[in-house]
């Protein structure tokens, strides 16, 4: 049986959008959908857990009547319950209503996942979840391991029949990044191949159109700006260089400001893979 797409629900509008996004992705990937409610999550409507789960199933069934769906009611802490539920899943989806969101418990759970506790990709459905631009954006550092990141990004672009935009944004140490408008419009400069990914990726995904951009600008600004023009932003879950606090700051800023959903993909090094 294929691993499920897991989505948490608390009955909020943000959670409903997350369930809709998760059901679309489960159908696209031909995977079952698992909907989980943790009783400690805030329930703005005051409904019971069973009622919230039934409502979430209705949202998913309306979009995909034939989708395989299971529901689970958890009783422990939010983070630990969802971590336990996600062990055998393909990815985890959270709703996020953006700055000023009142669902502090759910946002705390997102923070825990983004900090690297999950072995699965985590999708945060912030921003616009309904528009279709036909573009998936991934931010990478070509000088560090990003195999898992690229694999998720390429697979997602293929399934969505979208163009994959690969960005490497960097700043000179000690220099303030210059502001620069970034557009996902293919031109002579942006369409050229900068060698951010090897030819083996292109050969493996012949049906995915790839555009590469190397830009001297702040990574947060670049990702936030292109998020208004993309269907999904893909970033790494942790940094192997040890600058954990800086990476978490950047990721947190993108989460707060992004105008489209974000996938946070755990990354492993070659040394990690040799242990398995």
N, C-alpha and C positions, 0 to 999 in steps of 0.2 A: 504494500500500500504506500502511495506517495505521501511524503511528509506534508503536513497541513500548513496553511497560512493561518496564523493566530492573530486575533484582534481582541483587545480588551474594550469593554463597554461600561460606562457609568450612567447611561441614559441621557447624557448631555447632547447638545447639537453637534459639538465637535466629535463626540463618539459616533454619532449617526453617520457623519461624513467619513469617519475612519472605517466603519463597517461597510459602507458603500464602496470605498476604495479597495478594501481588502477582498471583498467579494468579486470585484472586477479583476483583481490581480490573480486570485485563486482560479477563476474561470479561464483567464488568459494562460496561466501556467498549467492548467488541468490538474489542479490540486484541491483537496478538500479544504473547507473553511472551518476553523474552530473558534467559537465565540466564548469568551470567558468573562464572567463578572465576579469581582472580589467584593465581598460585603463591606469592606472598609472603605471602598471607593465612595466618593460623594454621590448621592442620588438626588439631584435637584427636584425631581418630581415627587419624591417620597414613595415611589413604587417599590415593590418587593423585587428581589433578585430574579426570581422566576419570570416576573412580568417584564423586567428589563431585557432579559434574554429572549423572551418571545417577541418583543418589539424589534430587537436587533435581527432576529431570524426573518421577520417579515420584510425588513429593509433589504436583506440579501436576496430573499426569494423573489421579491418584486423585480429585481434586476436580472437574476439568473435562476429561473424556476427549477432547472435540473441540477443545480449545484449541490454537491454532497456537503451537508452541514452537521456539525455536532456542537452541543453547548455544554459548558461546565460551570458550576458554581463553586468558587473557592472561599475558604473561611479564614485564612491566615493573613499575614501582612501583605500589602499590595506587591511590593517588590519580590519578596520570597515566593509568593504564590505564583506570580506570572513567570518568574524564573523557572520554577518547578514545572509549570505547564508547557514551557517553551522548549524543553529538552529535546523532544522528538519532532520539532516543527522545522519548517523551511525558513520562515521569517516571521517577525512580530510587527504588528501595526498598532500605533497609538494615535489617538486624536489629540490635536493641540490647537487651541483657539487663539494662540498668539499672545502678544504683550497684554498684560492686565488680566489674563485668564484666572478664573477663580478656582480652577481645579488644581490646587497646589499639590495634592497627594499624587495625582496622575503625573503631573510635571516632574515631581520628585522621582517617580519611577522611571520616567524617560531619562532623567539625569543619571540614574544608576546604570541603566543599560548603555547609555552613550559613553559611560566611563570604562566600558570594556568588560562588563560582567557577563554579557550574552555571547554565546558562540554563534548566534544566528544574526543575519542582517536585521536591523530595526528601521522601520519606516515611520516617520512622523508626518502626519497629514496636515501640515500647516499650509496656510495660503490657499490658493485656488486649486481645488481638487477636481474640477469639472472641465476646464478648458483643455483643448488638445492642440498643441503646437507642433507635434511631430519631432520633438527634440529631447534627448536625454543628455545631461551634462555630468561629467565626472571630473573632479579635481584630483590631480596626482602629483607626487614628487618623483620624477623619473630616476632619481639617484637612490631611491629606497624601495624596498619590496612592496609591490602593489598588485600582485597576481590575483588575489581574491577580489580586490576592488575592481579590476578590469574585467574579470570574468563575470561578475554580477552586472556590471554596466553593459558589456557587450550582449549578454543574454537578454537583458531587459530591452535594449534597443532593438534587438532582433524580434522579440515577441511583440513589441509595439509597432514594428515596422517604422522605426524612427531613426533619424540621423543621430549619431553619437558624437558629441563635442567633447574633446579631451583638453582640459586646461592645465597648464602649469603656471601658476602665478607666484612671483617671487619679489622680494625687496632686498636692496643692498643694506647690509648691516650698518646701523648708525645713520641711515638716510631715511628721511620721511618719504613714504610712498606718494607718488604723484597721482592725482586723480585722473582717471581715464574712462571714457565712455566705452562700454563693451557691448557689442551687439552680436546676436546670433544670426547674422546675415552673411551668407557666403560671398566672399570677394576674392580677388586675386591673391591678396596677402593671407587671409585667414584659411583659404582652402589648400595652401601649400603644405607639404608634409615636413614637419619639423623633427621627425624621428623620435617622438615621445614614446611610441610603442613600436615593438619589433614587427617585422613583416609576418612573423608566424601568427600574430593576432589577426591580421588582415586576411591571411590565407585560411584561417580557421573560420572566420566570419565573413565570407565573401559577399553575403547578402546584406551586410551592414555598411552603410555609408559613414565614413569617418572624417571629421574635420578636427585638426589640431591647432591649438593656440598656445604660444608662449608669450607671457606678458609680464612686464615689470610693474606690478601694482599689488596692493594689499589683497591677500586671498579672500578676506571677508567681503570687501567691497565688490570684488569680481563675482563671487558666488551669489551674493545678494542681488546684484544688478541683473545677472543672466537668469535668475530664478523667475523673473517676470516673463521670460520668453521661453521657458522650458516646461516640460511635463514632470520632470523628476531631476533632482540634484543628488549625486552620489558622492559620498565622502568616506574617508577611513575612520575606523573606530578608535584607533590608538596609534601613537607614534613610537617607533622603536629607538629613537634617538634620545629618549629620556626627558624631553621637554613636555611632560604630560600636562602641566598647568597651562602652558601657552596653547597647546593643541585643544584642550578643553575650553579655553576662553574663546578661541576662534570658532569652534564648533557650536558653542553656546550662542555666540553672537549671530551666526548664520541661522540657527534654529529660531531665534527670536524675530529675525527680520525677513526670513525667506518668504517669497510669494508663491511658492509651489511646494509640494511634498518633498521630503528629504529621506534618502536611504543612507543609514550609517552602517557600513560593512566592516565586520571584524577583519583585521589583517594579520597574517602570520608570516614569519620569516622562513627562510629555507631551513634554519636550524629547528624551528618548530615542527615543520613537516617531517624531518628526519626522525622525529620521536614517535611518529605514528605508523 
